[in-house]
Amino acid sequence: MLKKLRGIFISGLFVLIGLTSFAQNNNTSSPFSRFGLGDLHPYSYGRFAGMGGASLGSRHQVQINSSNPASYAAIDSLSFIFEFGADGRISEYKSANSKYTTNDFNFRYFSFSFPINRWAAATVGITPYADKGYEVYVEEDMPGIGRVGKSYFGTGTISKAYLGAGFNLTEALSVGANVYYLFGTLNQNNSIYFIDDPEQYGFNETEQSRLRDFAYLLGAQYDINLKPDEYLTIGATFEKKAKFTAFHSLTQDKILNYGGGILSDSIKHIQDEAGKIQLPTSVGIGLSYTKLNKLEVNADYYRSQWSEAKFYGSTIPELTNQTRYSVGAEYIPEATSIRSYLKRIRYRAGLHLDKSYLKINNQQLNETGMSFGIGLPVGRSKSTINLAVELGRRGTVKDNLIRENYTKISLYLKLYDRWFIQRKFD
């Protein structure tokens, strides 16, 4: 009993830490986050970070796979699973004329799962959905005007809190759904001023969007038994385009440096005007081959129709359809080894290609990456420390654009306990 109470206390503590973290800005320093909703986060976490993110077909008794809610039904009916994690990203941004480096570290997600009965289980969690965090300054020479300075600054986070359930309809077929709530605030500030003519009025624009509302993700998985300890799983997900309530604020001012102070003349002001942000339809298909306690190989195809997204009734020219391909594998030398801890470690690797939802200067930003990871067993329990390293590249230096080379290091912890055993003696 004391063990369970201690587990509840620890879980509650991390929930509070997570809520505090997500209430603040999940920092990014990416100039790409200036467009759309910012930098979108991948749909999978945990052990899949070391497997290229491929996860839509994966089913496992002791994992939380929120990318496909149908997988919840595979969770051990006597278990309670709690997961949380963080990652750090080191990025080098390079253009044709310059380069600079940024470092970001963030708490990424937490979730916990528990059985409903022998054929159903539920999961609750929160993850980041998108981040803005950029500061860009551009100086240009304009004929007849002189030097003009342009400043772009943005912050903010959109987070996703979800409640999901998975159900086994037959021995082979399972279905599930996540009902999620998107919430958060995005801020943008744009300024233009004339360096060589300080008596010329400049321009400043401050914009804010507060987003909140519900939507859902549907999932299904189908198992094909190849041998008693081998099977193939086909997974699919569907997310219908949804309109989210948003509150839009906008202030535009003419500004002038005068006598050591600043004169401001308001052009336009909107305060918390209610509107809608329409996010796109998304579909995913995954395939997973599993040899129990030895090998898992996953492959995913994911597509999101961002060209149909609308912000306050208008499409955004910088948004295009996103397509992601990912493959990954996990290998365990000897899962039940008593003598060798190294043989019980889970070794992982993966690749991904992401044709992102951003199109800048008519160039769609592409991202490629490879990842490596390990799953370290905690004693003889089913709890695991998951470590992953991802090396990747996004963007290009062609057409006056920016290329990012990044290294991402992830730490995800999975805590497992058996909670639902009816004891005959106390």
Kinemage of the C-alpha trace (Angstrom):
@kinemage 1
@onewidth
@group {chain A} dominant
@subgroup {mainchain}
@vectorlist {calphas} color= white
{ca met a 1} P 0.000 0.000 0.000
{ca leu a 2} L 2.820 2.402 0.871
{ca lys a 3} L 4.478 1.619 -2.436
{ca lys a 4} L 1.339 2.621 -4.339
{ca leu a 5} L 0.944 5.828 -2.348
{ca arg a 6} L 4.562 6.694 -3.050
{ca gly a 7} L 3.955 6.055 -6.743
{ca ile a 8} L 0.890 8.300 -6.741
{ca phe a 9} L 2.860 11.065 -4.994
{ca ile a 10} L 5.748 10.860 -7.475
{ca ser a 11} L 3.362 10.826 -10.433
{ca gly a 12} L 1.483 13.818 -9.073
{ca leu a 13} L 4.735 15.706 -8.553
{ca phe a 14} L 5.781 15.261 -12.153
{ca val a 15} L 2.303 16.220 -13.354
{ca leu a 16} L 2.650 19.515 -11.470
{ca ile a 17} L 6.123 20.060 -12.902
{ca gly a 18} L 4.789 19.359 -16.373
{ca leu a 19} L 1.844 21.715 -16.026
{ca thr a 20} L 4.168 24.461 -14.777
{ca ser a 21} L 6.515 23.893 -17.711
{ca phe a 22} L 3.795 23.950 -20.326
{ca ala a 23} L 2.232 27.069 -18.803
{ca gln a 24} L 5.443 28.842 -19.781
{ca asn a 25} L 6.992 29.108 -23.218
{ca asn a 26} L 8.507 25.889 -24.542
{ca asn a 27} L 11.550 27.702 -25.923
{ca thr a 28} L 12.843 27.387 -29.429
{ca ser a 29} L 15.338 29.620 -31.177
{ca ser a 30} L 14.464 28.646 -34.718
{ca pro a 31} L 14.005 31.368 -37.362
{ca phe a 32} L 11.674 28.924 -39.137
{ca ser a 33} L 9.216 29.299 -36.255
{ca arg a 34} L 8.304 32.746 -37.602
{ca phe a 35} L 5.823 31.174 -40.034
{ca gly a 36} L 2.479 29.457 -39.434
{ca leu a 37} L 2.087 28.096 -35.913
{ca gly a 38} L 5.851 27.856 -35.506
{ca asp a 39} L 7.947 24.710 -35.176
{ca leu a 40} L 5.658 21.662 -35.092
{ca his a 41} L 6.605 18.818 -32.765
{ca pro a 42} L 6.737 15.186 -33.925
{ca tyr a 43} L 3.772 12.914 -33.200
{ca ser a 44} L 5.811 10.321 -31.290
{ca tyr a 45} L 8.064 10.360 -28.205
{ca gly a 46} L 9.692 7.967 -25.748
{ca arg a 47} L 11.390 4.885 -27.121
{ca phe a 48} L 10.521 5.953 -30.687
{ca ala a 49} L 12.905 8.942 -30.506
{ca gly a 50} L 15.720 6.482 -31.194
{ca met a 51} L 13.765 4.795 -34.016
{ca gly a 52} L 13.265 7.683 -36.429
{ca gly a 53} L 9.882 8.398 -34.841
{ca ala a 54} L 8.256 5.407 -36.604
{ca ser a 55} L 5.453 4.269 -34.301
{ca leu a 56} L 1.995 4.068 -35.917
{ca gly a 57} L 1.987 0.261 -36.110
{ca ser a 58} L 3.743 -0.426 -32.801
{ca arg a 59} L 1.893 -2.408 -30.089
{ca his a 60} L 3.457 -3.313 -26.773
{ca gln a 61} L 2.278 -4.350 -23.300
{ca val a 62} L 4.544 -1.910 -21.469
{ca gln a 63} L 4.662 1.240 -23.598
{ca ile a 64} L 2.505 4.323 -24.125
{ca asn a 65} L 2.168 5.012 -27.841
{ca ser a 66} L 0.020 8.148 -28.097
{ca ser a 67} L 0.622 8.448 -31.855
{ca asn a 68} L -1.945 5.660 -32.388
{ca pro a 69} L -4.533 5.339 -29.567
{ca ala a 70} L -5.508 1.842 -30.732
{ca ser a 71} L -2.220 0.670 -29.185
{ca tyr a 72} L -3.480 1.429 -25.655
{ca ala a 73} L -5.542 -1.777 -25.739
{ca ala a 74} L -2.321 -3.824 -25.819
{ca ile a 75} L -1.208 -2.545 -22.397
{ca asp a 76} L -0.956 -5.166 -19.648
{ca ser a 77} L -4.292 -5.230 -17.777
{ca leu a 78} L -2.512 -5.278 -14.385
{ca ser a 79} L -0.190 -2.359 -15.019
{ca phe a 80} L 0.163 1.353 -14.413
{ca ile a 81} L 2.643 3.147 -16.710
{ca phe a 82} L 3.941 6.690 -16.304
{ca glu a 83} L 6.244 8.382 -18.823
{ca phe a 84} L 7.899 11.785 -18.998
{ca gly a 85} L 10.866 13.260 -20.768
{ca ala a 86} L 12.989 16.172 -21.901
{ca asp a 87} L 15.334 16.937 -24.767
{ca gly a 88} L 18.059 19.366 -25.700
{ca arg a 89} L 18.764 20.671 -29.189
{ca ile a 90} L 21.982 22.237 -30.459
{ca ser a 91} L 21.494 23.956 -33.820
{ca glu a 92} L 23.827 25.682 -36.230
{ca tyr a 93} L 22.034 28.010 -38.659
{ca lys a 94} L 23.892 28.932 -41.811
{ca ser a 95} L 23.071 31.303 -44.663
{ca ala a 96} L 25.128 32.296 -47.669
{ca asn a 97} L 26.820 35.042 -45.633
{ca ser a 98} L 26.726 34.093 -41.949
{ca lys a 99} L 26.117 31.414 -39.347
{ca tyr a 100} L 25.251 31.200 -35.654
{ca thr a 101} L 24.549 28.542 -33.003
{ca thr a 102} L 21.682 28.138 -30.526
{ca asn a 103} L 20.979 25.761 -27.637
{ca asp a 104} L 17.503 24.858 -26.367
{ca phe a 105} L 16.463 22.539 -23.543
{ca asn a 106} L 12.833 21.717 -22.767
{ca phe a 107} L 10.554 19.462 -20.769
{ca arg a 108} L 8.702 17.673 -23.568
{ca tyr a 109} L 5.826 15.532 -22.344
{ca phe a 110} L 4.299 13.369 -19.688
{ca ser a 111} L 1.571 10.743 -19.824
{ca phe a 112} L 0.204 7.858 -17.804
{ca ser a 113} L -1.830 4.824 -18.771
{ca phe a 114} L -4.041 2.406 -16.862
{ca pro a 115} L -6.375 -0.477 -17.774
{ca ile a 116} L -10.159 -0.137 -17.896
{ca asn a 117} L -10.735 -3.892 -18.149
{ca arg a 118} L -9.124 -6.854 -19.944
{ca trp a 119} L -9.911 -5.497 -23.402
{ca ala a 120} L -9.544 -1.724 -22.937
{ca ala a 121} L -7.130 0.830 -21.490
{ca ala a 122} L -6.940 4.607 -21.144
{ca thr a 123} L -4.175 7.211 -21.330
{ca val a 124} L -3.914 10.815 -20.144
{ca gly a 125} L -1.108 13.158 -21.150
{ca ile a 126} L 0.142 16.516 -22.329
{ca thr a 127} L 2.638 17.330 -25.086
{ca pro a 128} L 3.780 20.465 -26.898
{ca tyr a 129} L 2.173 20.959 -30.312
{ca ala a 130} L 4.033 23.982 -31.705
{ca asp a 131} L 6.539 26.626 -30.544
{ca lys a 132} L 7.464 30.117 -31.653
{ca gly a 133} L 10.776 31.570 -30.535
{ca tyr a 134} L 12.710 33.692 -32.990
{ca glu a 135} L 14.527 37.024 -33.204
{ca val a 136} L 15.603 38.189 -36.652
{ca tyr a 137} L 17.130 41.520 -37.702
{ca val a 138} L 17.623 42.492 -41.353
{ca glu a 139} L 19.232 45.668 -42.671
{ca glu a 140} L 18.758 46.712 -46.287
{ca asp a 141} L 19.926 49.599 -48.498
{ca met a 142} L 17.004 51.089 -50.420
{ca pro a 143} L 17.685 53.544 -53.294
{ca gly a 144} L 16.647 57.086 -52.426
{ca ile a 145} L 15.882 56.145 -48.816
{ca gly a 146} L 19.082 54.734 -47.327
{ca arg a 147} L 19.449 52.028 -44.771
{ca val a 148} L 16.245 50.409 -43.492
{ca gly a 149} L 16.167 48.165 -40.429
{ca lys a 150} L 13.606 45.376 -40.081
{ca ser a 151} L 13.118 43.490 -36.820
{ca tyr a 152} L 11.053 40.323 -36.288
{ca phe a 153} L 10.461 38.840 -32.837
{ca gly a 154} L 8.136 36.042 -31.694
{ca thr a 155} L 7.414 33.826 -28.697
{ca gly a 156} L 4.784 31.374 -27.544
{ca thr a 157} L 3.664 27.775 -27.257
{ca ile a 158} L 0.622 25.754 -28.277
{ca ser a 159} L 0.195 22.648 -26.092
{ca lys a 160} L -1.971 19.556 -26.425
{ca ala a 161} L -3.657 17.877 -23.442
{ca tyr a 162} L -5.383 14.608 -24.286
{ca leu a 163} L -7.492 11.783 -22.912
{ca gly a 164} L -7.495 8.581 -24.949
{ca ala a 165} L -8.806 5.041 -24.875
{ca gly a 166} L -8.128 1.880 -26.877
{ca phe a 167} L -10.354 -1.182 -27.303
{ca asn a 168} L -9.759 -4.734 -28.545
{ca leu a 169} L -12.732 -5.546 -30.792
{ca thr a 170} L -11.331 -8.964 -31.700
{ca glu a 171} L -8.066 -10.793 -31.033
{ca ala a 172} L -6.643 -9.158 -34.162
{ca leu a 173} L -8.404 -5.788 -34.430
{ca ser a 174} L -8.190 -2.839 -32.033
{ca val a 175} L -9.449 0.728 -32.309
{ca gly a 176} L -8.928 3.863 -30.257
{ca ala a 177} L -9.375 7.611 -30.011
{ca asn a 178} L -7.670 10.604 -28.402
{ca val a 179} L -9.824 13.583 -27.518
{ca tyr a 180} L -7.452 16.493 -27.134
{ca tyr a 181} L -7.547 20.140 -26.124
{ca leu a 182} L -5.230 22.621 -27.828
{ca phe a 183} L -4.374 25.735 -25.865
{ca gly a 184} L -1.735 28.444 -25.782
{ca thr a 185} L -0.673 31.887 -26.966
{ca leu a 186} L 1.519 32.993 -29.873
{ca asn a 187} L 3.063 36.488 -30.016
{ca gln a 188} L 4.674 38.264 -32.965
{ca asn a 189} L 6.268 41.696 -33.257
{ca asn a 190} L 7.440 43.319 -36.510
{ca ser a 191} L 9.222 46.697 -36.746
{ca ile a 192} L 10.552 48.834 -39.602
{ca tyr a 193} L 12.587 51.993 -39.111
{ca phe a 194} L 14.799 54.277 -41.205
{ca ile a 195} L 18.391 54.363 -39.980
{ca asp a 196} L 19.660 57.226 -42.149
{ca asp a 197} L 16.557 59.375 -41.677
{ca pro a 198} L 15.533 59.320 -38.007
{ca glu a 199} L 12.875 61.961 -38.676
{ca gln a 200} L 11.004 59.533 -40.909
{ca tyr a 201} L 8.178 57.633 -39.227
{ca gly a 202} L 8.797 53.943 -38.719
{ca phe a 203} L 6.259 51.184 -38.240
{ca asn a 204} L 5.594 48.720 -35.429
{ca glu a 205} L 3.104 45.834 -35.378
{ca thr a 206} L 2.278 43.625 -32.391
{ca glu a 207} L 0.065 40.578 -32.931
{ca gln a 208} L -1.222 37.915 -30.545
{ca ser a 209} L -3.311 34.781 -31.053
{ca arg a 210} L -4.799 32.806 -28.167
{ca leu a 211} L -5.966 29.366 -29.213
{ca arg a 212} L -8.256 26.910 -27.430
{ca asp a 213} L -10.675 24.145 -28.371
{ca phe a 214} L -11.199 20.383 -28.695
{ca ala a 215} L -10.543 17.928 -31.536
{ca tyr a 216} L -9.917 14.198 -31.885
{ca leu a 217} L -7.559 11.604 -33.363
{ca leu a 218} L -8.800 8.154 -34.440
{ca gly a 219} L -6.637 5.046 -34.721
{ca ala a 220} L -6.814 1.382 -35.653
{ca gln a 221} L -4.390 -1.569 -35.615
{ca tyr a 222} L -4.672 -5.055 -37.079
{ca asp a 223} L -2.414 -7.964 -36.083
{ca ile a 224} L -1.367 -10.746 -38.446
{ca asn a 225} L 0.200 -13.723 -36.648
{ca leu a 226} L 3.179 -15.127 -38.521
{ca lys a 227} L 4.413 -17.516 -35.802
{ca pro a 228} L 3.559 -17.935 -32.112
{ca asp a 229} L 6.181 -15.301 -31.222
{ca glu a 230} L 6.124 -13.234 -34.445
{ca tyr a 231} L 3.481 -10.946 -35.843
{ca leu a 232} L 2.908 -8.117 -38.275
{ca thr a 233} L 0.793 -5.103 -37.304
{ca ile a 234} L -0.812 -2.636 -39.688
{ca gly a 235} L -1.721 0.692 -38.097
{ca ala a 236} L -3.639 3.708 -39.351
{ca thr a 237} L -4.634 7.097 -37.913
{ca phe a 238} L -7.015 9.814 -39.050
{ca glu a 239} L -7.395 13.385 -37.839
{ca lys a 240} L -10.198 15.401 -39.399
{ca lys a 241} L -9.659 19.089 -40.099
{ca ala a 242} L -10.982 21.061 -37.162
{ca lys a 243} L -11.772 24.682 -36.387
{ca phe a 244} L -10.357 26.018 -33.131
{ca thr a 245} L -11.595 29.079 -31.288
{ca ala a 246} L -8.976 31.828 -31.385
{ca phe a 247} L -8.776 35.358 -30.013
{ca his a 248} L -6.868 37.788 -32.183
{ca ser a 249} L -5.244 41.017 -30.979
{ca leu a 250} L -3.437 43.419 -33.304
{ca thr a 251} L -1.819 46.819 -32.751
{ca gln a 252} L -0.195 48.849 -35.543
{ca asp a 253} L 1.596 52.131 -34.796
{ca lys a 254} L 3.657 54.749 -36.573
{ca ile a 255} L 6.685 55.538 -34.417
{ca leu a 256} L 9.203 58.380 -34.425
{ca asn a 257} L 12.309 58.969 -32.322
{ca tyr a 258} L 11.990 62.530 -31.082
{ca gly a 259} L 14.130 64.423 -28.565
{ca gly a 260} L 15.345 61.252 -26.877
{ca gly a 261} L 11.790 59.901 -26.625
{ca ile a 262} L 9.401 58.048 -28.916
{ca leu a 263} L 6.265 59.469 -30.502
{ca ser a 264} L 3.620 56.913 -31.391
{ca asp a 265} L 0.555 57.312 -33.592
{ca ser a 266} L -1.921 54.426 -33.604
{ca ile a 267} L -3.021 53.134 -37.013
{ca lys a 268} L -5.078 50.093 -36.015
{ca his a 269} L -6.078 48.360 -32.798
{ca ile a 270} L -7.963 45.077 -32.316
{ca gln a 271} L -8.407 43.528 -28.878
{ca asp a 272} L -9.361 39.842 -28.411
{ca glu a 273} L -11.475 39.574 -31.540
{ca ala a 274} L -12.992 36.070 -31.665
{ca gly a 275} L -12.278 34.022 -34.776
{ca lys a 276} L -11.337 30.570 -36.004
{ca ile a 277} L -8.088 28.816 -36.903
{ca gln a 278} L -8.699 25.760 -39.086
{ca leu a 279} L -6.069 23.039 -38.804
{ca pro a 280} L -5.697 20.390 -41.505
{ca thr a 281} L -6.763 16.819 -42.139
{ca ser a 282} L -3.972 14.343 -41.307
{ca val a 283} L -3.600 10.646 -42.071
{ca gly a 284} L -0.949 8.110 -41.119
{ca ile a 285} L -0.176 4.509 -42.053
{ca gly a 286} L 2.312 2.343 -40.199
{ca leu a 287} L 3.693 -1.168 -40.454
{ca ser a 288} L 5.397 -3.012 -37.586
{ca tyr a 289} L 7.127 -6.400 -37.542
{ca thr a 290} L 7.702 -7.845 -34.069
{ca lys a 291} L 9.579 -10.884 -32.813
{ca leu a 292} L 8.745 -10.940 -29.118
{ca asn a 293} L 11.589 -9.905 -26.793
{ca lys a 294} L 14.037 -9.787 -29.709
{ca leu a 295} L 13.272 -7.426 -32.597
{ca glu a 296} L 10.838 -4.696 -33.693
{ca val a 297} L 10.986 -2.981 -37.107
{ca asn a 298} L 8.638 -0.055 -37.862
{ca ala a 299} L 7.857 2.042 -40.933
{ca asp a 300} L 5.510 5.060 -41.141
{ca tyr a 301} L 3.952 7.286 -43.784
{ca tyr a 302} L 2.272 10.463 -42.516
{ca arg a 303} L 0.619 13.296 -44.446
{ca ser a 304} L -1.008 16.512 -43.252
{ca gln a 305} L -2.882 18.861 -45.624
{ca trp a 306} L -1.549 22.198 -44.340
{ca ser a 307} L -2.385 23.924 -47.628
{ca glu a 308} L -6.040 23.831 -46.513
{ca ala a 309} L -5.342 25.417 -43.107
{ca lys a 310} L -6.969 28.806 -42.519
{ca phe a 311} L -6.095 31.550 -40.050
{ca tyr a 312} L -9.064 33.831 -39.399
{ca gly a 313} L -10.607 32.853 -42.719
{ca ser a 314} L -7.474 33.181 -44.873
{ca thr a 315} L -4.894 30.685 -46.076
{ca ile a 316} L -1.190 31.398 -45.552
{ca pro a 317} L 1.022 31.311 -48.678
{ca glu a 318} L 4.009 29.926 -46.716
{ca leu a 319} L 2.108 26.741 -45.772
{ca thr a 320} L 2.053 23.601 -47.899
{ca asn a 321} L 1.263 19.907 -47.422
{ca gln a 322} L 3.540 18.044 -45.013
{ca thr a 323} L 4.756 14.508 -45.733
{ca arg a 324} L 6.890 12.421 -43.393
{ca tyr a 325} L 8.550 9.026 -43.993
{ca ser a 326} L 10.253 7.213 -41.125
{ca val a 327} L 11.751 3.791 -40.428
{ca gly a 328} L 13.307 2.396 -37.282
{ca ala a 329} L 14.247 -0.758 -35.423
{ca glu a 330} L 14.854 -2.023 -31.897
{ca tyr a 331} L 17.002 -5.063 -31.092
{ca ile a 332} L 17.405 -6.891 -27.768
{ca pro a 333} L 20.287 -9.408 -27.600
{ca glu a 334} L 18.764 -11.447 -24.734
{ca ala a 335} L 15.800 -9.895 -22.924
{ca thr a 336} L 15.777 -12.382 -20.015
{ca ser a 337} L 19.531 -12.619 -19.465
{ca ile a 338} L 20.475 -13.016 -15.803
{ca arg a 339} L 24.248 -12.739 -16.123
{ca ser a 340} L 24.633 -9.871 -18.613
{ca tyr a 341} L 23.014 -6.462 -18.202
{ca leu a 342} L 24.336 -5.417 -21.628
{ca lys a 343} L 22.339 -8.178 -23.288
{ca arg a 344} L 19.109 -6.798 -21.772
{ca ile a 345} L 19.680 -3.300 -23.173
{ca arg a 346} L 17.429 -2.344 -26.101
{ca tyr a 347} L 19.447 -0.975 -29.039
{ca arg a 348} L 17.648 1.340 -31.492
{ca ala a 349} L 18.266 3.181 -34.756
{ca gly a 350} L 16.152 4.976 -37.342
{ca leu a 351} L 15.874 7.415 -40.252
{ca his a 352} L 13.317 10.012 -41.265
{ca leu a 353} L 12.567 12.341 -44.174
{ca asp a 354} L 10.182 15.199 -43.485
{ca lys a 355} L 8.874 17.442 -46.236
{ca ser a 356} L 7.752 20.163 -43.864
{ca tyr a 357} L 4.629 22.318 -43.908
{ca leu a 358} L 6.655 25.454 -44.703
{ca lys a 359} L 7.298 26.816 -48.196
{ca ile a 360} L 9.552 29.888 -48.225
{ca asn a 361} L 10.589 31.651 -51.443
{ca asn a 362} L 8.743 28.843 -53.257
{ca gln a 363} L 11.069 26.292 -51.652
{ca gln a 364} L 9.548 23.597 -49.427
{ca leu a 365} L 11.762 23.098 -46.377
{ca asn a 366} L 12.921 19.488 -46.167
{ca glu a 367} L 14.399 17.774 -43.138
{ca thr a 368} L 16.428 14.571 -43.012
{ca gly a 369} L 17.725 12.877 -39.892
{ca met a 370} L 19.122 9.730 -38.360
{ca ser a 371} L 18.710 8.664 -34.755
{ca phe a 372} L 20.282 6.198 -32.348
{ca gly a 373} L 19.049 5.164 -28.942
{ca ile a 374} L 19.165 2.695 -26.091
{ca gly a 375} L 16.654 1.505 -23.538
{ca leu a 376} L 18.281 0.844 -20.160
{ca pro a 377} L 16.358 -1.534 -17.866
{ca val a 378} L 15.963 -0.357 -14.281
{ca gly a 379} L 16.982 -3.360 -12.185
{ca arg a 380} L 14.775 -6.382 -12.849
{ca ser a 381} L 11.678 -4.215 -13.294
{ca lys a 382} L 9.930 -3.218 -16.519
{ca ser a 383} L 10.806 0.437 -15.972
{ca thr a 384} L 13.208 1.852 -18.554
{ca ile a 385} L 15.513 4.824 -19.079
{ca asn a 386} L 15.373 5.744 -22.776
{ca leu a 387} L 18.226 7.772 -24.288
{ca ala a 388} L 18.396 8.949 -27.907
{ca val a 389} L 20.569 11.106 -30.145
{ca glu a 390} L 19.282 12.527 -33.419
{ca leu a 391} L 21.453 14.151 -36.091
{ca gly a 392} L 19.695 16.068 -38.820
{ca arg a 393} L 19.549 18.838 -41.377
{ca arg a 394} L 16.690 21.169 -42.308
{ca gly a 395} L 16.417 23.780 -45.035
{ca thr a 396} L 18.924 24.995 -47.626
{ca val a 397} L 21.285 27.916 -48.247
{ca lys a 398} L 19.966 28.286 -51.812
{ca asp a 399} L 17.644 31.148 -52.826
{ca asn a 400} L 18.738 33.296 -49.881
{ca leu a 401} L 17.417 30.778 -47.313
{ca ile a 402} L 18.827 29.257 -44.118
{ca arg a 403} L 20.045 25.730 -43.407
{ca glu a 404} L 19.952 24.190 -39.938
{ca asn a 405} L 22.275 21.392 -38.826
{ca tyr a 406} L 21.141 20.042 -35.466
{ca thr a 407} L 21.908 17.520 -32.765
{ca lys a 408} L 19.055 16.562 -30.460
{ca ile a 409} L 19.639 14.603 -27.244
{ca ser a 410} L 16.591 13.055 -25.547
{ca leu a 411} L 15.983 11.533 -22.131
{ca tyr a 412} L 12.660 9.760 -21.544
{ca leu a 413} L 11.758 7.764 -18.438
{ca lys a 414} L 9.142 5.036 -18.282
{ca leu a 415} L 7.993 3.973 -14.802
{ca tyr a 416} L 6.083 0.705 -14.583
{ca asp a 417} L 4.198 -0.821 -11.658
{ca arg a 418} L 1.618 -3.555 -11.145
{ca trp a 419} L -1.309 -1.887 -9.411
{ca phe a 420} L -4.378 -3.949 -10.092
{ca ile a 421} L -3.691 -7.234 -8.321
{ca gln a 422} L -6.330 -8.390 -5.849
{ca arg a 423} L -4.456 -9.547 -2.779
{ca lys a 424} L -5.705 -12.450 -0.648
{ca phe a 425} L -3.611 -11.420 2.346
{ca asp a 426} L -2.659 -7.989 3.666
